[in-house]
Amino acid sequence: MTTMYVTYTGNADTPFNRKHWIDVHFPLVRECWGPYGLKRAHGFFPPDDGGGVLAVGICVFRDEAAMQAALASPETARVMADVDLVTELKPQRSLAVPL
């Protein structure tokens, strides 16, 4: 399994549509990337003292090749366009891969 963390940083004044992110964006992510090996996708919101982190998305893929295939797929344009409906912030990606 390969886990991709998608982090959004900002402050209390940064617009972020939580409802859309959970109710619309994550179903879209699962629809678009599921065929490429996405196993699970969900998000959470750290407490207010999260050090500027507003939200963290977690996408678990079958393996790193599946993640790369999903990110390179034409469907990724839909996923990224939907991010623009959630926030102006640009997400930061980081990976956790098994050793």
Gaussian input, Z-matrix of N, CA and C with variables (Angstrom, degrees):
# hf/3-21g

backbone

0 1
 N
 C     1     B1
 C     2     B2     1     A1
 N     3     B3     2     A2     1     D1
 C     4     B4     3     A3     2     D2
 C     5     B5     4     A4     3     D3
 N     6     B6     5     A5     4     D4
 C     7     B7     6     A6     5     D5
 C     8     B8     7     A7     6     D6
 N     9     B9     8     A8     7     D7
 C    10    B10     9     A9     8     D8
 C    11    B11    10    A10     9     D9
 N    12    B12    11    A11    10    D10
 C    13    B13    12    A12    11    D11
 C    14    B14    13    A13    12    D12
 N    15    B15    14    A14    13    D13
 C    16    B16    15    A15    14    D14
 C    17    B17    16    A16    15    D15
 N    18    B18    17    A17    16    D16
 C    19    B19    18    A18    17    D17
 C    20    B20    19    A19    18    D18
 N    21    B21    20    A20    19    D19
 C    22    B22    21    A21    20    D20
 C    23    B23    22    A22    21    D21
 N    24    B24    23    A23    22    D22
 C    25    B25    24    A24    23    D23
 C    26    B26    25    A25    24    D24
 N    27    B27    26    A26    25    D25
 C    28    B28    27    A27    26    D26
 C    29    B29    28    A28    27    D27
 N    30    B30    29    A29    28    D28
 C    31    B31    30    A30    29    D29
 C    32    B32    31    A31    30    D30
 N    33    B33    32    A32    31    D31
 C    34    B34    33    A33    32    D32
 C    35    B35    34    A34    33    D33
 N    36    B36    35    A35    34    D34
 C    37    B37    36    A36    35    D35
 C    38    B38    37    A37    36    D36
 N    39    B39    38    A38    37    D37
 C    40    B40    39    A39    38    D38
 C    41    B41    40    A40    39    D39
 N    42    B42    41    A41    40    D40
 C    43    B43    42    A42    41    D41
 C    44    B44    43    A43    42    D42
 N    45    B45    44    A44    43    D43
 C    46    B46    45    A45    44    D44
 C    47    B47    46    A46    45    D45
 N    48    B48    47    A47    46    D46
 C    49    B49    48    A48    47    D47
 C    50    B50    49    A49    48    D48
 N    51    B51    50    A50    49    D49
 C    52    B52    51    A51    50    D50
 C    53    B53    52    A52    51    D51
 N    54    B54    53    A53    52    D52
 C    55    B55    54    A54    53    D53
 C    56    B56    55    A55    54    D54
 N    57    B57    56    A56    55    D55
 C    58    B58    57    A57    56    D56
 C    59    B59    58    A58    57    D57
 N    60    B60    59    A59    58    D58
 C    61    B61    60    A60    59    D59
 C    62    B62    61    A61    60    D60
 N    63    B63    62    A62    61    D61
 C    64    B64    63    A63    62    D62
 C    65    B65    64    A64    63    D63
 N    66    B66    65    A65    64    D64
 C    67    B67    66    A66    65    D65
 C    68    B68    67    A67    66    D66
 N    69    B69    68    A68    67    D67
 C    70    B70    69    A69    68    D68
 C    71    B71    70    A70    69    D69
 N    72    B72    71    A71    70    D70
 C    73    B73    72    A72    71    D71
 C    74    B74    73    A73    72    D72
 N    75    B75    74    A74    73    D73
 C    76    B76    75    A75    74    D74
 C    77    B77    76    A76    75    D75
 N    78    B78    77    A77    76    D76
 C    79    B79    78    A78    77    D77
 C    80    B80    79    A79    78    D78
 N    81    B81    80    A80    79    D79
 C    82    B82    81    A81    80    D80
 C    83    B83    82    A82    81    D81
 N    84    B84    83    A83    82    D82
 C    85    B85    84    A84    83    D83
 C    86    B86    85    A85    84    D84
 N    87    B87    86    A86    85    D85
 C    88    B88    87    A87    86    D86
 C    89    B89    88    A88    87    D87
 N    90    B90    89    A89    88    D88
 C    91    B91    90    A90    89    D89
 C    92    B92    91    A91    90    D90
 N    93    B93    92    A92    91    D91
 C    94    B94    93    A93    92    D92
 C    95    B95    94    A94    93    D93
 N    96    B96    95    A95    94    D94
 C    97    B97    96    A96    95    D95
 C    98    B98    97    A97    96    D96
 N    99    B99    98    A98    97    D97
 C   100   B100    99    A99    98    D98
 C   101   B101   100   A100    99    D99
 N   102   B102   101   A101   100   D100
 C   103   B103   102   A102   101   D101
 C   104   B104   103   A103   102   D102
 N   105   B105   104   A104   103   D103
 C   106   B106   105   A105   104   D104
 C   107   B107   106   A106   105   D105
 N   108   B108   107   A107   106   D106
 C   109   B109   108   A108   107   D107
 C   110   B110   109   A109   108   D108
 N   111   B111   110   A110   109   D109
 C   112   B112   111   A111   110   D110
 C   113   B113   112   A112   111   D111
 N   114   B114   113   A113   112   D112
 C   115   B115   114   A114   113   D113
 C   116   B116   115   A115   114   D114
 N   117   B117   116   A116   115   D115
 C   118   B118   117   A117   116   D116
 C   119   B119   118   A118   117   D117
 N   120   B120   119   A119   118   D118
 C   121   B121   120   A120   119   D119
 C   122   B122   121   A121   120   D120
 N   123   B123   122   A122   121   D121
 C   124   B124   123   A123   122   D122
 C   125   B125   124   A124   123   D123
 N   126   B126   125   A125   124   D124
 C   127   B127   126   A126   125   D125
 C   128   B128   127   A127   126   D126
 N   129   B129   128   A128   127   D127
 C   130   B130   129   A129   128   D128
 C   131   B131   130   A130   129   D129
 N   132   B132   131   A131   130   D130
 C   133   B133   132   A132   131   D131
 C   134   B134   133   A133   132   D132
 N   135   B135   134   A134   133   D133
 C   136   B136   135   A135   134   D134
 C   137   B137   136   A136   135   D135
 N   138   B138   137   A137   136   D136
 C   139   B139   138   A138   137   D137
 C   140   B140   139   A139   138   D138
 N   141   B141   140   A140   139   D139
 C   142   B142   141   A141   140   D140
 C   143   B143   142   A142   141   D141
 N   144   B144   143   A143   142   D142
 C   145   B145   144   A144   143   D143
 C   146   B146   145   A145   144   D144
 N   147   B147   146   A146   145   D145
 C   148   B148   147   A147   146   D146
 C   149   B149   148   A148   147   D147
 N   150   B150   149   A149   148   D148
 C   151   B151   150   A150   149   D149
 C   152   B152   151   A151   150   D150
 N   153   B153   152   A152   151   D151
 C   154   B154   153   A153   152   D152
 C   155   B155   154   A154   153   D153
 N   156   B156   155   A155   154   D154
 C   157   B157   156   A156   155   D155
 C   158   B158   157   A157   156   D156
 N   159   B159   158   A158   157   D157
 C   160   B160   159   A159   158   D158
 C   161   B161   160   A160   159   D159
 N   162   B162   161   A161   160   D160
 C   163   B163   162   A162   161   D161
 C   164   B164   163   A163   162   D162
 N   165   B165   164   A164   163   D163
 C   166   B166   165   A165   164   D164
 C   167   B167   166   A166   165   D165
 N   168   B168   167   A167   166   D166
 C   169   B169   168   A168   167   D167
 C   170   B170   169   A169   168   D168
 N   171   B171   170   A170   169   D169
 C   172   B172   171   A171   170   D170
 C   173   B173   172   A172   171   D171
 N   174   B174   173   A173   172   D172
 C   175   B175   174   A174   173   D173
 C   176   B176   175   A175   174   D174
 N   177   B177   176   A176   175   D175
 C   178   B178   177   A177   176   D176
 C   179   B179   178   A178   177   D177
 N   180   B180   179   A179   178   D178
 C   181   B181   180   A180   179   D179
 C   182   B182   181   A181   180   D180
 N   183   B183   182   A182   181   D181
 C   184   B184   183   A183   182   D182
 C   185   B185   184   A184   183   D183
 N   186   B186   185   A185   184   D184
 C   187   B187   186   A186   185   D185
 C   188   B188   187   A187   186   D186
 N   189   B189   188   A188   187   D187
 C   190   B190   189   A189   188   D188
 C   191   B191   190   A190   189   D189
 N   192   B192   191   A191   190   D190
 C   193   B193   192   A192   191   D191
 C   194   B194   193   A193   192   D192
 N   195   B195   194   A194   193   D193
 C   196   B196   195   A195   194   D194
 C   197   B197   196   A196   195   D195
 N   198   B198   197   A197   196   D196
 C   199   B199   198   A198   197   D197
 C   200   B200   199   A199   198   D198
 N   201   B201   200   A200   199   D199
 C   202   B202   201   A201   200   D200
 C   203   B203   202   A202   201   D201
 N   204   B204   203   A203   202   D202
 C   205   B205   204   A204   203   D203
 C   206   B206   205   A205   204   D204
 N   207   B207   206   A206   205   D205
 C   208   B208   207   A207   206   D206
 C   209   B209   208   A208   207   D207
 N   210   B210   209   A209   208   D208
 C   211   B211   210   A210   209   D209
 C   212   B212   211   A211   210   D210
 N   213   B213   212   A212   211   D211
 C   214   B214   213   A213   212   D212
 C   215   B215   214   A214   213   D213
 N   216   B216   215   A215   214   D214
 C   217   B217   216   A216   215   D215
 C   218   B218   217   A217   216   D216
 N   219   B219   218   A218   217   D217
 C   220   B220   219   A219   218   D218
 C   221   B221   220   A220   219   D219
 N   222   B222   221   A221   220   D220
 C   223   B223   222   A222   221   D221
 C   224   B224   223   A223   222   D222
 N   225   B225   224   A224   223   D223
 C   226   B226   225   A225   224   D224
 C   227   B227   226   A226   225   D225
 N   228   B228   227   A227   226   D226
 C   229   B229   228   A228   227   D227
 C   230   B230   229   A229   228   D228
 N   231   B231   230   A230   229   D229
 C   232   B232   231   A231   230   D230
 C   233   B233   232   A232   231   D231
 N   234   B234   233   A233   232   D232
 C   235   B235   234   A234   233   D233
 C   236   B236   235   A235   234   D234
 N   237   B237   236   A236   235   D235
 C   238   B238   237   A237   236   D236
 C   239   B239   238   A238   237   D237
 N   240   B240   239   A239   238   D238
 C   241   B241   240   A240   239   D239
 C   242   B242   241   A241   240   D240
 N   243   B243   242   A242   241   D241
 C   244   B244   243   A243   242   D242
 C   245   B245   244   A244   243   D243
 N   246   B246   245   A245   244   D244
 C   247   B247   246   A246   245   D245
 C   248   B248   247   A247   246   D246
 N   249   B249   248   A248   247   D247
 C   250   B250   249   A249   248   D248
 C   251   B251   250   A250   249   D249
 N   252   B252   251   A251   250   D250
 C   253   B253   252   A252   251   D251
 C   254   B254   253   A253   252   D252
 N   255   B255   254   A254   253   D253
 C   256   B256   255   A255   254   D254
 C   257   B257   256   A256   255   D255
 N   258   B258   257   A257   256   D256
 C   259   B259   258   A258   257   D257
 C   260   B260   259   A259   258   D258
 N   261   B261   260   A260   259   D259
 C   262   B262   261   A261   260   D260
 C   263   B263   262   A262   261   D261
 N   264   B264   263   A263   262   D262
 C   265   B265   264   A264   263   D263
 C   266   B266   265   A265   264   D264
 N   267   B267   266   A266   265   D265
 C   268   B268   267   A267   266   D266
 C   269   B269   268   A268   267   D267
 N   270   B270   269   A269   268   D268
 C   271   B271   270   A270   269   D269
 C   272   B272   271   A271   270   D270
 N   273   B273   272   A272   271   D271
 C   274   B274   273   A273   272   D272
 C   275   B275   274   A274   273   D273
 N   276   B276   275   A275   274   D274
 C   277   B277   276   A276   275   D275
 C   278   B278   277   A277   276   D276
 N   279   B279   278   A278   277   D277
 C   280   B280   279   A279   278   D278
 C   281   B281   280   A280   279   D279
 N   282   B282   281   A281   280   D280
 C   283   B283   282   A282   281   D281
 C   284   B284   283   A283   282   D282
 N   285   B285   284   A284   283   D283
 C   286   B286   285   A285   284   D284
 C   287   B287   286   A286   285   D285
 N   288   B288   287   A287   286   D286
 C   289   B289   288   A288   287   D287
 C   290   B290   289   A289   288   D288
 N   291   B291   290   A290   289   D289
 C   292   B292   291   A291   290   D290
 C   293   B293   292   A292   291   D291
 N   294   B294   293   A293   292   D292
 C   295   B295   294   A294   293   D293
 C   296   B296   295   A295   294   D294

   B1=1.4510
   B2=1.5257
   B3=1.3194
   B4=1.4620
   B5=1.5184
   B6=1.3073
   B7=1.4572
   B8=1.5169
   B9=1.3174
   B10=1.4550
   B11=1.5298
   B12=1.3227
   B13=1.4565
   B14=1.5246
   B15=1.3123
   B16=1.4572
   B17=1.5280
   B18=1.3274
   B19=1.4574
   B20=1.5194
   B21=1.3122
   B22=1.4506
   B23=1.5280
   B24=1.3353
   B25=1.4587
   B26=1.5225
   B27=1.3128
   B28=1.4549
   B29=1.5174
   B30=1.3322
   B31=1.4632
   B32=1.5289
   B33=1.3097
   B34=1.4637
   B35=1.5271
   B36=1.3231
   B37=1.4646
   B38=1.5285
   B39=1.3208
   B40=1.4609
   B41=1.5285
   B42=1.3325
   B43=1.4685
   B44=1.5424
   B45=1.3150
   B46=1.4574
   B47=1.5242
   B48=1.3384
   B49=1.4581
   B50=1.5249
   B51=1.3132
   B52=1.4680
   B53=1.5248
   B54=1.3222
   B55=1.4705
   B56=1.5356
   B57=1.3188
   B58=1.4669
   B59=1.5258
   B60=1.3184
   B61=1.4631
   B62=1.5273
   B63=1.3365
   B64=1.4708
   B65=1.5309
   B66=1.3345
   B67=1.4684
   B68=1.5226
   B69=1.3358
   B70=1.4640
   B71=1.5336
   B72=1.3240
   B73=1.4639
   B74=1.5274
   B75=1.3259
   B76=1.4672
   B77=1.5238
   B78=1.3315
   B79=1.4704
   B80=1.5317
   B81=1.3443
   B82=1.4577
   B83=1.5253
   B84=1.3203
   B85=1.4693
   B86=1.5259
   B87=1.3342
   B88=1.4711
   B89=1.5273
   B90=1.3333
   B91=1.4726
   B92=1.5309
   B93=1.3201
   B94=1.4699
   B95=1.5229
   B96=1.3077
   B97=1.4608
   B98=1.5241
   B99=1.3257
   B100=1.4666
   B101=1.5233
   B102=1.3348
   B103=1.4649
   B104=1.5339
   B105=1.3331
   B106=1.4716
   B107=1.5231
   B108=1.3215
   B109=1.4563
   B110=1.5136
   B111=1.3482
   B112=1.4591
   B113=1.5236
   B114=1.3188
   B115=1.4667
   B116=1.5216
   B117=1.3426
   B118=1.4677
   B119=1.5187
   B120=1.3284
   B121=1.4646
   B122=1.5248
   B123=1.3126
   B124=1.4529
   B125=1.5237
   B126=1.3137
   B127=1.4538
   B128=1.5093
   B129=1.3161
   B130=1.4565
   B131=1.5156
   B132=1.3037
   B133=1.4445
   B134=1.5258
   B135=1.3324
   B136=1.4630
   B137=1.5335
   B138=1.3166
   B139=1.4663
   B140=1.5294
   B141=1.3060
   B142=1.4658
   B143=1.5190
   B144=1.3081
   B145=1.4641
   B146=1.5268
   B147=1.3347
   B148=1.4595
   B149=1.5150
   B150=1.3184
   B151=1.4564
   B152=1.5156
   B153=1.3329
   B154=1.4508
   B155=1.5184
   B156=1.3083
   B157=1.4682
   B158=1.5270
   B159=1.3247
   B160=1.4663
   B161=1.5212
   B162=1.3284
   B163=1.4640
   B164=1.5223
   B165=1.3358
   B166=1.4658
   B167=1.5230
   B168=1.3308
   B169=1.4559
   B170=1.5203
   B171=1.3188
   B172=1.4634
   B173=1.5221
   B174=1.3278
   B175=1.4671
   B176=1.5284
   B177=1.3082
   B178=1.4635
   B179=1.5269
   B180=1.3217
   B181=1.4629
   B182=1.5233
   B183=1.3068
   B184=1.4625
   B185=1.5250
   B186=1.3320
   B187=1.4668
   B188=1.5229
   B189=1.3241
   B190=1.4570
   B191=1.5262
   B192=1.3251
   B193=1.4698
   B194=1.5285
   B195=1.3249
   B196=1.4708
   B197=1.5228
   B198=1.3250
   B199=1.4559
   B200=1.5357
   B201=1.3187
   B202=1.4598
   B203=1.5296
   B204=1.3322
   B205=1.4670
   B206=1.5225
   B207=1.3270
   B208=1.4646
   B209=1.5273
   B210=1.3223
   B211=1.4627
   B212=1.5243
   B213=1.3229
   B214=1.4639
   B215=1.5374
   B216=1.3178
   B217=1.4597
   B218=1.5306
   B219=1.3329
   B220=1.4654
   B221=1.5336
   B222=1.3242
   B223=1.4667
   B224=1.5272
   B225=1.3149
   B226=1.4612
   B227=1.5309
   B228=1.3020
   B229=1.4723
   B230=1.5290
   B231=1.3216
   B232=1.4749
   B233=1.5213
   B234=1.3263
   B235=1.4613
   B236=1.5291
   B237=1.3125
   B238=1.4625
   B239=1.5349
   B240=1.3125
   B241=1.4641
   B242=1.5261
   B243=1.3147
   B244=1.4594
   B245=1.5256
   B246=1.3230
   B247=1.4676
   B248=1.5223
   B249=1.3186
   B250=1.4626
   B251=1.5242
   B252=1.3272
   B253=1.4633
   B254=1.5259
   B255=1.3179
   B256=1.4608
   B257=1.5263
   B258=1.3345
   B259=1.4623
   B260=1.5243
   B261=1.3244
   B262=1.4646
   B263=1.5223
   B264=1.3056
   B265=1.4622
   B266=1.5224
   B267=1.2985
   B268=1.4567
   B269=1.5256
   B270=1.3130
   B271=1.4593
   B272=1.5314
   B273=1.3108
   B274=1.4682
   B275=1.5226
   B276=1.3238
   B277=1.4733
   B278=1.5149
   B279=1.3196
   B280=1.4621
   B281=1.5231
   B282=1.3189
   B283=1.4623
   B284=1.5119
   B285=1.3130
   B286=1.4512
   B287=1.5214
   B288=1.3198
   B289=1.4637
   B290=1.5215
   B291=1.3182
   B292=1.4609
   B293=1.5208
   B294=1.2992
   B295=1.4665
   B296=1.4960
   A1=109.57
   A2=115.48
   A3=122.97
   A4=107.41
   A5=116.75
   A6=122.03
   A7=109.56
   A8=115.68
   A9=122.02
   A10=107.61
   A11=115.07
   A12=121.33
   A13=107.49
   A14=116.15
   A15=122.14
   A16=106.32
   A17=115.49
   A18=121.15
   A19=111.09
   A20=115.74
   A21=123.21
   A22=107.66
   A23=117.01
   A24=120.46
   A25=109.92
   A26=115.14
   A27=121.56
   A28=108.74
   A29=115.67
   A30=120.08
   A31=108.84
   A32=116.28
   A33=120.78
   A34=112.56
   A35=117.65
   A36=121.27
   A37=113.35
   A38=117.54
   A39=121.44
   A40=109.68
   A41=118.46
   A42=119.95
   A43=111.31
   A44=115.41
   A45=121.80
   A46=106.97
   A47=116.49
   A48=121.86
   A49=109.41
   A50=116.38
   A51=121.83
   A52=112.33
   A53=116.43
   A54=119.92
   A55=110.74
   A56=116.88
   A57=119.77
   A58=110.49
   A59=117.05
   A60=121.06
   A61=111.17
   A62=116.13
   A63=120.05
   A64=111.46
   A65=117.50
   A66=121.53
   A67=114.51
   A68=117.77
   A69=120.89
   A70=111.34
   A71=115.84
   A72=118.62
   A73=112.70
   A74=117.53
   A75=117.76
   A76=113.76
   A77=120.31
   A78=117.96
   A79=112.19
   A80=116.99
   A81=120.30
   A82=110.87
   A83=117.40
   A84=121.58
   A85=109.81
   A86=116.90
   A87=120.03
   A88=111.28
   A89=116.62
   A90=120.63
   A91=111.30
   A92=116.42
   A93=121.06
   A94=112.48
   A95=117.56
   A96=120.35
   A97=114.24
   A98=117.73
   A99=120.25
   A100=113.07
   A101=118.42
   A102=119.56
   A103=114.06
   A104=116.57
   A105=120.28
   A106=112.81
   A107=117.71
   A108=120.02
   A109=115.88
   A110=117.57
   A111=120.07
   A112=108.23
   A113=116.99
   A114=121.87
   A115=112.07
   A116=116.72
   A117=121.60
   A118=109.27
   A119=115.59
   A120=120.88
   A121=107.82
   A122=115.97
   A123=121.29
   A124=108.84
   A125=115.92
   A126=119.80
   A127=111.20
   A128=114.75
   A129=119.58
   A130=109.71
   A131=114.50
   A132=122.69
   A133=108.61
   A134=117.47
   A135=119.55
   A136=110.04
   A137=116.22
   A138=118.44
   A139=110.36
   A140=116.21
   A141=121.18
   A142=113.71
   A143=118.29
   A144=120.85
   A145=111.31
   A146=116.66
   A147=122.19
   A148=114.93
   A149=118.37
   A150=120.74
   A151=114.11
   A152=116.69
   A153=120.13
   A154=114.31
   A155=117.75
   A156=120.63
   A157=107.90
   A158=115.51
   A159=120.75
   A160=112.56
   A161=116.00
   A162=120.57
   A163=109.69
   A164=114.68
   A165=121.07
   A166=107.70
   A167=115.46
   A168=121.24
   A169=108.93
   A170=115.41
   A171=120.74
   A172=108.01
   A173=115.35
   A174=121.77
   A175=107.90
   A176=115.86
   A177=121.26
   A178=108.37
   A179=114.83
   A180=122.06
   A181=110.94
   A182=115.49
   A183=122.50
   A184=110.79
   A185=115.94
   A186=121.83
   A187=108.00
   A188=116.86
   A189=119.92
   A190=112.33
   A191=117.12
   A192=120.16
   A193=110.64
   A194=117.20
   A195=120.98
   A196=110.56
   A197=116.56
   A198=120.32
   A199=110.49
   A200=116.44
   A201=120.58
   A202=110.92
   A203=116.54
   A204=120.38
   A205=110.69
   A206=117.11
   A207=120.88
   A208=110.74
   A209=116.78
   A210=120.47
   A211=112.32
   A212=117.02
   A213=121.52
   A214=112.36
   A215=116.97
   A216=120.22
   A217=111.72
   A218=116.38
   A219=120.01
   A220=112.04
   A221=117.38
   A222=121.50
   A223=112.70
   A224=117.25
   A225=120.56
   A226=111.01
   A227=117.97
   A228=120.51
   A229=110.41
   A230=117.59
   A231=121.74
   A232=110.51
   A233=116.08
   A234=120.81
   A235=110.23
   A236=116.47
   A237=120.18
   A238=111.59
   A239=117.98
   A240=120.39
   A241=109.92
   A242=116.87
   A243=120.28
   A244=111.36
   A245=117.82
   A246=120.42
   A247=109.46
   A248=117.35
   A249=121.35
   A250=112.45
   A251=117.92
   A252=121.53
   A253=111.65
   A254=116.59
   A255=122.33
   A256=110.77
   A257=116.09
   A258=120.54
   A259=110.76
   A260=115.25
   A261=120.70
   A262=111.07
   A263=116.76
   A264=121.14
   A265=111.26
   A266=116.02
   A267=121.14
   A268=107.71
   A269=117.23
   A270=119.94
   A271=111.73
   A272=114.57
   A273=122.30
   A274=107.53
   A275=116.51
   A276=120.76
   A277=110.04
   A278=115.25
   A279=121.43
   A280=107.17
   A281=116.43
   A282=121.31
   A283=112.11
   A284=113.86
   A285=121.90
   A286=105.84
   A287=116.05
   A288=120.07
   A289=108.54
   A290=117.39
   A291=120.01
   A292=110.81
   A293=115.70
   A294=120.76
   A295=111.27
   D1=144.50
   D2=173.94
   D3=-124.59
   D4=131.33
   D5=-178.90
   D6=-112.01
   D7=127.29
   D8=175.46
   D9=-107.01
   D10=124.88
   D11=175.29
   D12=-99.92
   D13=131.81
   D14=179.07
   D15=-117.58
   D16=113.47
   D17=-172.10
   D18=-112.47
   D19=137.51
   D20=176.55
   D21=-116.61
   D22=122.57
   D23=179.57
   D24=-114.93
   D25=144.67
   D26=179.97
   D27=-174.92
   D28=-150.17
   D29=177.28
   D30=-138.15
   D31=-174.67
   D32=-175.54
   D33=-62.00
   D34=-21.85
   D35=-179.20
   D36=-91.82
   D37=-4.58
   D38=-177.60
   D39=-76.55
   D40=121.52
   D41=178.01
   D42=-64.23
   D43=131.73
   D44=176.68
   D45=-152.43
   D46=115.06
   D47=-177.31
   D48=-84.00
   D49=90.45
   D50=-176.61
   D51=-60.24
   D52=-43.83
   D53=-177.31
   D54=-61.60
   D55=-46.45
   D56=178.87
   D57=-62.67
   D58=-42.59
   D59=-178.05
   D60=-58.67
   D61=-45.49
   D62=-178.30
   D63=-77.96
   D64=-47.57
   D65=-170.58
   D66=-82.96
   D67=-25.53
   D68=-176.50
   D69=-116.31
   D70=-49.38
   D71=-173.08
   D72=-64.45
   D73=-48.66
   D74=-177.42
   D75=-65.86
   D76=-38.72
   D77=171.94
   D78=-59.75
   D79=-37.77
   D80=177.51
   D81=-64.32
   D82=-43.87
   D83=177.75
   D84=-57.70
   D85=-47.27
   D86=-179.38
   D87=-63.32
   D88=-40.28
   D89=178.54
   D90=-63.91
   D91=-45.58
   D92=-174.13
   D93=-74.63
   D94=-41.17
   D95=-172.45
   D96=-102.27
   D97=-11.26
   D98=178.16
   D99=-54.89
   D100=-44.80
   D101=-179.82
   D102=-63.55
   D103=-16.30
   D104=-179.32
   D105=-97.04
   D106=-0.61
   D107=177.39
   D108=115.05
   D109=12.56
   D110=172.83
   D111=-70.72
   D112=127.56
   D113=-179.08
   D114=-97.17
   D115=-41.05
   D116=-178.94
   D117=-148.62
   D118=150.49
   D119=175.16
   D120=-150.63
   D121=130.26
   D122=177.20
   D123=-159.87
   D124=172.79
   D125=-178.43
   D126=-141.04
   D127=163.61
   D128=175.34
   D129=-147.34
   D130=164.35
   D131=-178.57
   D132=-118.03
   D133=115.72
   D134=177.28
   D135=-62.33
   D136=159.58
   D137=176.27
   D138=-61.60
   D139=166.28
   D140=-176.25
   D141=-53.74
   D142=-25.69
   D143=179.37
   D144=-91.25
   D145=30.94
   D146=-176.30
   D147=-74.99
   D148=14.00
   D149=175.91
   D150=66.00
   D151=32.96
   D152=179.53
   D153=92.41
   D154=-6.35
   D155=177.40
   D156=-83.85
   D157=117.38
   D158=-179.09
   D159=-87.51
   D160=-37.07
   D161=-175.74
   D162=-158.27
   D163=150.65
   D164=176.98
   D165=-133.25
   D166=124.23
   D167=173.44
   D168=-99.43
   D169=143.69
   D170=-179.97
   D171=-125.60
   D172=120.49
   D173=178.47
   D174=-120.28
   D175=120.12
   D176=-179.41
   D177=-106.34
   D178=121.29
   D179=-179.61
   D180=-108.08
   D181=157.85
   D182=177.57
   D183=-52.82
   D184=-43.54
   D185=178.69
   D186=-164.99
   D187=178.64
   D188=-177.31
   D189=-65.38
   D190=-35.03
   D191=178.22
   D192=-62.04
   D193=-39.37
   D194=178.08
   D195=-64.28
   D196=-41.57
   D197=178.87
   D198=-62.75
   D199=-45.73
   D200=-179.97
   D201=-62.76
   D202=-39.82
   D203=178.12
   D204=-64.11
   D205=-42.04
   D206=178.74
   D207=-63.04
   D208=-47.05
   D209=-178.67
   D210=-64.25
   D211=-30.48
   D212=-179.58
   D213=-86.99
   D214=-5.59
   D215=-175.20
   D216=-74.14
   D217=157.07
   D218=176.73
   D219=-62.38
   D220=-26.60
   D221=-178.84
   D222=-67.01
   D223=-20.62
   D224=-179.76
   D225=-61.43
   D226=-30.28
   D227=176.78
   D228=-60.21
   D229=-38.83
   D230=177.49
   D231=-65.31
   D232=-43.19
   D233=-179.93
   D234=-61.43
   D235=-47.43
   D236=-177.30
   D237=-70.13
   D238=-34.61
   D239=176.69
   D240=-64.11
   D241=-35.36
   D242=179.14
   D243=-69.88
   D244=-31.99
   D245=175.84
   D246=-55.87
   D247=-38.32
   D248=-179.92
   D249=-62.90
   D250=-22.21
   D251=175.99
   D252=-81.71
   D253=-15.87
   D254=-178.80
   D255=-91.28
   D256=-45.52
   D257=-172.90
   D258=-162.47
   D259=162.75
   D260=172.36
   D261=-82.93
   D262=-14.98
   D263=-177.27
   D264=-64.12
   D265=146.85
   D266=173.65
   D267=-97.49
   D268=125.36
   D269=-177.66
   D270=-69.28
   D271=149.02
   D272=174.48
   D273=-107.87
   D274=132.05
   D275=-179.59
   D276=-104.18
   D277=142.83
   D278=170.75
   D279=-142.36
   D280=157.09
   D281=-174.38
   D282=-121.00
   D283=148.34
   D284=167.86
   D285=-123.58
   D286=115.76
   D287=-179.36
   D288=-120.91
   D289=147.47
   D290=179.30
   D291=-65.50
   D292=145.63
   D293=177.96
   D294=-85.36

